[in-house]
Amino acid sequence: MSREDRYTLGGVEIKRPSTFKIEKYKITNANRLANGDMVADVLSRKRKFHFTYTAISSTELNKILDIIWENNDYFFAFTYVENGVEKTATVYPGSIPAELHRPEGVWIWKNVEFNLIEQ
C-alpha cells in the first residue's frame, strides 16, 4: 500500500475507503450591522472527513469501531495524505450507519458511511 493510500485512526491503520471526501469550512463569529451589512471574524478553519465503504468485512469494520465507538475516548488522531502531504487532525465521530449483508454466514457490511469532524 502506498503512503497515499494510508489512513490511520488513533495510530491504527484502517482499510482504505471506497470514497473519501474532505469538506473544508470556516468557523466564524458573524453579525449584522445596523445597515444590514454582515461582518465576521474567522475563528478557525475546520475539516470534516467523509468515509464510504461499499463493502467492508466485520473484522475491518470492528477495527474502526473499536477506535471511534467502543471506547470512552471522544477525540483521537486521524492521519491521511492530501496532495502528497501527510496531514493529521484531532477528530470526533458522527453517526455510523451500515447495512448488514451476510451471504453464507460471512459478516459483510455494505454502504457503511461515517464522518470525522475536526475538533
C-alpha positions as CSV (number, residue, x, y, z in Angstrom):
1,M,0.0,0.0,0.0
2,S,1.4,3.4,-1.0
3,R,1.7,6.2,1.5
4,E,-1.0,8.0,-0.4
5,D,-3.5,5.2,0.4
6,R,-2.8,5.1,4.2
7,Y,-5.4,6.2,6.7
8,T,-4.8,5.9,10.4
9,L,-7.2,6.5,13.3
10,G,-5.7,6.7,16.8
11,G,-2.4,5.4,15.4
12,V,-4.1,2.3,13.9
13,E,-4.1,1.8,10.1
14,I,-7.6,1.2,8.7
15,K,-8.9,0.0,5.4
16,R,-8.8,2.5,2.5
17,P,-12.4,3.7,2.0
18,S,-14.2,3.3,-1.3
19,T,-14.8,7.0,-1.3
20,F,-13.0,9.7,0.8
21,K,-14.2,13.3,0.8
22,I,-12.9,16.3,2.7
23,E,-15.2,19.2,3.5
24,K,-13.5,22.4,4.5
25,Y,-15.2,25.3,6.2
26,K,-14.6,28.3,8.4
27,I,-15.9,28.8,11.9
28,T,-16.9,32.5,12.2
29,N,-18.4,34.9,14.6
30,A,-20.7,36.8,12.3
31,N,-23.2,39.7,13.0
32,R,-25.2,42.1,11.0
33,L,-24.6,45.8,11.4
34,A,-27.5,48.3,11.7
35,N,-27.3,49.0,8.0
36,G,-27.7,45.3,7.2
37,D,-24.1,44.6,6.2
38,M,-22.6,41.5,7.6
39,V,-19.3,41.4,9.4
40,A,-17.4,38.3,10.5
41,D,-14.3,37.3,12.3
42,V,-12.8,33.9,11.3
43,L,-12.2,32.0,14.5
44,S,-10.9,28.8,12.9
45,R,-10.7,26.7,9.8
46,K,-12.0,23.1,10.2
47,R,-12.4,19.9,8.1
48,K,-15.0,17.2,8.0
49,F,-13.8,13.9,6.6
50,H,-16.4,11.6,4.9
51,F,-15.8,7.9,4.6
52,T,-17.8,5.4,2.5
53,Y,-17.2,1.7,2.2
54,T,-19.3,0.0,-0.4
55,A,-18.4,-3.3,1.4
56,I,-16.2,-4.0,4.4
57,S,-15.6,-7.1,6.4
58,S,-16.7,-7.3,10.0
59,T,-13.0,-7.6,11.0
60,E,-12.1,-4.3,9.2
61,L,-15.2,-2.5,10.5
62,N,-14.6,-3.7,14.0
63,K,-11.1,-2.2,13.9
64,I,-12.7,1.2,13.1
65,L,-15.5,0.8,15.6
66,D,-13.0,-0.1,18.4
67,I,-11.4,3.3,17.9
68,I,-14.3,5.6,17.3
69,W,-17.2,3.8,19.1
70,E,-16.2,1.1,21.6
71,N,-14.0,3.2,23.9
72,N,-14.7,6.2,26.1
73,D,-12.2,8.5,24.3
74,Y,-14.1,11.2,22.4
75,F,-11.2,12.7,20.4
76,F,-8.5,10.9,18.5
77,A,-5.9,11.5,15.8
78,F,-6.7,10.9,12.2
79,T,-3.8,10.9,9.7
80,Y,-4.1,10.9,5.9
81,V,-2.3,12.2,2.8
82,E,-3.6,15.2,0.9
83,N,-1.9,16.4,-2.3
84,G,1.2,14.4,-1.4
85,V,1.4,15.9,2.1
86,E,0.7,13.9,5.3
87,K,-1.7,15.7,7.5
88,T,-3.1,15.0,10.9
89,A,-6.3,16.2,12.6
90,T,-7.8,15.7,16.0
91,V,-11.3,14.5,15.3
92,Y,-14.5,13.0,16.8
93,P,-17.1,10.8,15.0
94,G,-20.5,11.5,13.6
95,S,-23.1,8.7,13.2
96,I,-22.2,5.4,11.6
97,P,-25.0,3.8,9.5
98,A,-24.4,0.4,7.9
99,E,-26.3,-2.4,6.2
100,L,-25.6,-6.0,7.1
101,H,-25.2,-8.4,4.2
102,R,-24.5,-12.0,5.4
103,P,-24.0,-14.4,2.5
104,E,-23.3,-17.9,3.6
105,G,-22.5,-17.0,7.2
106,V,-19.9,-14.4,6.4
107,W,-20.4,-11.0,8.0
108,I,-20.1,-8.3,5.4
109,W,-21.3,-4.7,5.9
110,K,-22.4,-2.7,2.9
111,N,-22.8,1.0,2.4
112,V,-21.0,2.0,5.6
113,E,-20.7,5.7,5.9
114,F,-19.3,7.9,8.6
115,N,-17.7,11.2,9.1
116,L,-15.0,12.5,11.4
117,I,-15.3,16.1,12.4
118,E,-12.2,18.2,13.4
119,Q,-12.1,19.3,17.0
